[in-house]
């Protein structure tokens, strides 16, 4: 009997001693729960937005049918059209289609196809040591295409002996007429214009130009025994457009011929054998084109 009472007493004492610890554990669990709930209030839920998937256009009908069955319209991001893109800055060029797919076709500012050209210029010979030769050049050309044309060329020169020729005449009794000089030239040339471009100046003005080469032949009028001699001509020049019908032009050509000098009037012997001569002629002037163009 006493044993039972003692056991009950011991049980009562043990329960009484464990009650504070149980209450403390319950309180700590409650506090932890409150902290956890408080942290959850500040957590933001991450929203994942699916990135658009770009699907290239099918190259044939079979791929179009297959892609139509596998791809949903909602999952495909269409590429913006080229006409919808506005280029406001240099970086916006990256949004355009590749440069290899762009073709730029631009007509010349001053077309020459099926047009007449009249060239009027002043010039001089640059390689004659005995005479000063000034003159004028008048050409008439017709262009079949932008690159090729035919040109009739005429050149008129005046000649006056230099001081060195006068000294030779006074000291050695050699007449100035014994030296070959050219009085004029006329001929026909084939003109080829393979190069053209633009020149910018003053940061705002642009001049269109082209470069040409000419080759042909004709006849030169000289003070030689033969008077008129066959002549080969090679030239190069440039045309700078001032308008659709007028341009500035320079021309540099060489005339090559063979002639025999005149004998001396005093009877002295000299070089009277036929030799090869050449004239380097530089001219500059204006070209006029006909008829008027209706485009550009």
C-alpha positions in Angstrom: 0.0 0.0 0.0 2.8 2.3 1.0 4.6 1.3 -2.2 1.7 2.3 -4.4 1.4 5.7 -2.6 5.1 6.3 -3.1 4.9 5.5 -6.8 2.0 7.9 -7.2 3.9 10.5 -5.3 6.9 10.0 -7.5 4.9 10.2 -10.7 3.3 13.4 -9.5 6.6 15.0 -8.7 8.0 14.0 -12.1 5.0 15.4 -14.0 5.3 18.6 -12.0 8.9 18.9 -12.9 8.4 18.3 -16.6 5.6 20.9 -17.1 7.9 24.0 -17.2 10.1 22.4 -19.9 7.1 21.4 -22.0 5.7 24.9 -21.8 9.1 26.3 -22.8 9.3 24.0 -25.9 5.8 24.9 -26.9 6.6 28.6 -26.6 9.8 28.3 -28.7 7.9 26.4 -31.4 5.3 29.1 -31.5 8.0 31.8 -31.8 9.8 29.9 -34.6 6.5 29.6 -36.4 5.9 33.3 -36.1 9.4 34.1 -37.5 8.9 31.7 -40.4 5.5 33.2 -41.2 7.0 36.7 -41.0 9.8 35.9 -43.4 7.3 34.4 -45.9 5.5 37.8 -46.0 8.7 39.4 -47.5 9.4 36.7 -50.0 8.5 37.5 -53.6 7.4 34.8 -55.9 9.5 34.7 -59.1 7.5 34.8 -62.2 9.1 33.0 -65.1 8.1 34.4 -68.5 8.8 32.0 -71.4 11.2 33.6 -73.9 9.8 33.7 -77.5 11.1 31.2 -79.9 11.9 32.3 -83.5 11.2 29.7 -86.1 12.6 30.4 -89.6 10.3 30.3 -92.5 10.1 26.9 -94.2 11.9 26.6 -97.5 9.4 24.2 -99.1 5.8 23.0 -98.8 6.8 19.8 -96.9 8.5 21.7 -94.2 5.6 24.2 -94.0 3.1 21.4 -93.4 5.3 19.7 -90.8 6.1 23.0 -88.9 2.4 23.9 -89.0 1.5 20.7 -87.2 4.4 20.9 -84.6 4.4 24.7 -83.8 1.6 26.5 -82.1 0.9 30.1 -83.2 1.2 31.3 -79.6 4.7 30.0 -79.2 6.2 31.6 -82.3 7.6 35.2 -82.3 7.4 36.7 -85.8 10.4 38.7 -87.1 9.5 42.4 -87.8 9.2 43.3 -91.4 11.9 45.5 -93.0 9.5 48.3 -93.8 8.3 48.4 -90.2 11.9 49.2 -89.0 12.8 52.9 -88.8 16.5 53.7 -88.9 17.1 56.7 -86.6 20.6 55.9 -85.4 23.6 54.1 -86.8 22.9 51.1 -84.5 19.5 50.6 -86.1 21.2 49.3 -89.2 21.7 46.0 -87.4 17.9 45.5 -87.6 17.8 45.6 -91.4 18.2 42.6 -93.6 21.8 41.5 -94.4 23.7 43.8 -96.8 24.2 40.9 -99.2 20.5 41.0 -99.9 20.4 44.7 -100.8 20.9 45.9 -104.3 21.4 49.6 -105.1 20.9 50.6 -108.7 21.5 54.3 -109.5 21.8 56.0 -112.8 24.5 58.5 -113.6 23.9 62.1 -112.8 24.7 63.1 -116.4 24.0 60.2 -118.8 25.7 60.0 -122.2 24.0 57.1 -123.9 22.7 58.1 -127.4 23.7 61.8 -126.9 26.0 64.1 -128.8 28.9 65.9 -127.1 30.4 69.1 -128.3 33.8 69.9 -126.7 35.4 73.3 -127.0 38.7 73.9 -125.3 41.9 75.9 -125.3 45.3 74.2 -125.1 49.0 74.1 -125.9 51.8 71.6 -126.7 54.0 70.8 -123.7 57.1 69.2 -125.2 58.2 71.5 -128.0 61.6 73.1 -127.1 61.8 75.4 -130.2 58.3 76.8 -130.5 55.5 78.0 -128.4 52.3 76.5 -129.6 48.9 77.6 -128.4 45.6 76.7 -130.0 42.0 75.5 -129.7 40.3 72.2 -129.9 36.9 71.4 -131.2 35.5 67.8 -130.9 32.2 66.2 -131.8 31.4 62.9 -130.1 28.5 60.4 -130.1 28.1 57.8 -127.3 26.4 54.5 -128.2 26.5 53.5 -124.6 27.7 55.0 -121.3 31.1 53.4 -121.8 31.8 53.6 -125.6 31.6 56.3 -128.2 33.2 57.7 -131.3 34.7 61.2 -131.4 35.8 63.5 -134.3 38.7 65.6 -133.1 40.2 68.8 -134.6 43.1 70.9 -133.3 44.3 74.3 -134.5 47.7 75.6 -133.3 49.7 78.8 -133.7 53.5 78.6 -133.6 56.1 81.2 -132.6 59.9 80.5 -132.2 61.3 80.5 -128.7 64.4 82.5 -127.8 66.6 79.4 -128.1 65.5 79.0 -131.7 66.3 82.6 -132.4 69.8 82.2 -130.9 70.5 79.2 -133.1 69.4 81.0 -136.2 71.7 84.0 -135.3 74.7 82.0 -134.3 74.5 79.0 -136.7 72.4 80.3 -139.5 69.8 77.6 -138.9 66.3 78.6 -139.9 63.5 77.9 -137.4 61.5 76.3 -140.2 64.0 73.5 -140.2 62.5 72.3 -136.9 59.2 70.3 -137.3 56.1 71.8 -135.7 52.4 71.1 -136.0 49.9 73.5 -137.4 46.8 71.4 -136.8 45.3 67.9 -136.5 42.1 66.1 -137.3 41.1 62.5 -136.7 38.7 60.0 -135.4 38.9 58.3 -132.0 37.3 55.4 -130.1 36.5 56.6 -126.6 36.2 54.2 -123.6 34.9 55.5 -120.2 35.5 52.7 -117.7 35.8 54.8 -114.5 33.3 57.1 -112.9 32.7 58.3 -109.4 32.0 61.3 -107.1 34.1 64.0 -105.5 32.9 65.7 -102.3 34.2 69.1 -101.2 33.1 71.6 -98.6 31.4 68.8 -96.7 28.2 69.3 -98.7 28.8 69.6 -102.4 29.3 66.6 -104.7 30.7 66.6 -108.2 30.2 63.5 -110.5 33.1 62.7 -112.8 34.3 60.1 -115.2 37.7 59.2 -116.7 38.1 58.1 -120.3 40.7 56.8 -122.7 40.8 57.4 -126.4 42.7 55.8 -129.3 42.6 56.5 -133.0 44.3 58.2 -135.9 44.1 61.0 -138.4 46.3 63.5 -140.1 48.6 66.3 -138.9 49.4 69.5 -140.8 53.1 70.3 -140.4 55.8 72.5 -141.8 57.6 69.4 -143.2 58.3 68.4 -146.7 55.2 66.2 -146.7 52.9 68.9 -145.3 50.2 66.5 -144.2 51.3 63.3 -142.5 49.4 60.3 -141.1 49.2 60.5 -137.3 48.4 58.1 -134.5 46.6 59.5 -131.4 46.3 58.2 -127.8 44.6 60.3 -125.1 43.3 60.4 -121.6 41.0 62.8 -119.8 38.3 63.5 -117.3 34.8 65.0 -117.4 33.3 66.8 -114.4 29.5 67.2 -114.5 28.3 70.7 -113.9 24.7 69.9 -114.9 22.9 67.3 -116.9 23.9 69.0 -120.1 27.2 70.8 -119.4 30.6 69.6 -118.0 34.2 70.7 -117.5 36.6 68.6 -119.4 40.4 68.3 -119.7 42.2 66.2 -122.2 45.9 65.2 -122.6 46.9 63.4 -125.8 50.0 62.5 -127.8 50.1 62.7 -131.6 52.8 60.5 -133.2 53.9 61.0 -136.8 56.8 60.8 -139.2 58.0 63.8 -141.3 60.9 65.2 -143.2 62.3 68.6 -142.2 62.6 71.4 -144.8 66.0 72.1 -146.3 67.8 75.3 -145.3 67.2 78.3 -147.5 70.9 79.3 -147.2 72.1 76.0 -148.8 73.7 74.7 -145.7 73.4 71.0 -145.1 71.3 69.8 -142.2 69.3 66.8 -141.1 66.7 66.3 -143.8 65.9 62.6 -143.1 62.5 61.5 -142.2 62.2 61.0 -138.4 59.5 60.3 -135.9 58.0 63.1 -133.9 55.3 63.5 -131.3 53.3 66.3 -129.8 51.9 66.2 -126.3 48.9 68.4 -126.3 47.0 69.5 -123.2 43.6 71.1 -123.5 40.8 72.2 -121.1 37.3 73.5 -121.7 33.6 72.8 -121.6 31.5 70.0 -123.1 27.8 70.4 -124.0 25.5 67.4 -124.4 22.4 67.1 -126.6 19.5 66.4 -126.4 18.2 67.1 -123.0 17.6 64.1 -120.7 14.2 63.3 -119.3 15.3 61.2 -116.3 17.6 61.8 -113.2 
